[in-house]
């Protein structure tokens, strides 16, 4: 697999991702789903080898799948490049892997990340390993778009956060955008990548609006979303949003929180995370997935090894409960860390150091 972390020389670690900087002009303000839709339109217009396939992409309501991301693609590019498929994730992914190995750039939509488990042979044993198994004769420029996470009452089989599972597999790139601008720019880079990329959107963020500029955002480049001096919070997606809320709340207590969003779990910009942790001396890694065996454990291990003796306290992890996501709203919110829990975790860490 190509080491995409070696392609980041054009932008220094810690770049803030200012969308106005991409083309020197004022950014657009879009919802996340519209930003993704815009990226797909632009990628398909620029490259005839890019095509989209998935369930109900043109037939759900006004078209565009259940969250609207593929809206009007079929009208613009035709049925050959926007393909509705049977309800069989194994077949969809296997067909896309073969198409990618033959020189096209498929963008597969899996309705929920939970359903990608039906296609794990194609993802883990085929897409992730084809270049290695065939001695570099094939690239697999495949993007698997799907959504994950809780927050809108989709219950246990539609609300899991599976990013750590995919990040564990050699050969896969894993993208976890947490804003409209990142969703747009990272999707452009994922489509251009020669590697199979798992692109995990968050269903509770589709309608969040934010600035979106033209141009890709390199994979493997973390974003210092908010600078601070007392504690670093490393967070993605919904927890990034809650980290920013916690940072706002803690200003009243005189606590300055730096928020870092990795944006991609592989390639991982560990240098920016290390630099932030060394600067503040305290770290909390927050994610929605269960705390046990989540990506927070990996970051805590790397931070402990590389900053041993330089941190004011051991890195903290804050994750979800080890339980299926309940359907009832009150129960659903109780098993995933909220802003209040993150505020309390930060205060407790500050009190010990």
ABEGO torsion letter per residue (X at the ends): XBBAAAAAAABBBGBAGBAAAAAGBBBBBBBAAAAAAAAAAAAAAABAABBBBEBGAAABEAEGEAAGAABGAAAAAEAAABBBBBBBAAAAAAAAAAAAAAGBBBBBBBABAAAAAAAAAAAAAAAAAAAAAAGGABBBBBBBBBBBEBGAGAEAAAABBAAAAAAABBGBBBBBBABAAAAAAAAAAAAABABBBBBBBBAAAAABBBBBBBEBBBBGBBBBABBBAABBBBBBEAAAAAAAAAAAAAAAAGBBBBBBBAGBAOBBBAAAAAAAAAAAGBBBBBBABBABGBAAAAAAAAAAAAABGABABBBBBBBBBBBBBBABAAAAAAABBBAAAAAAAAAAAAAAX
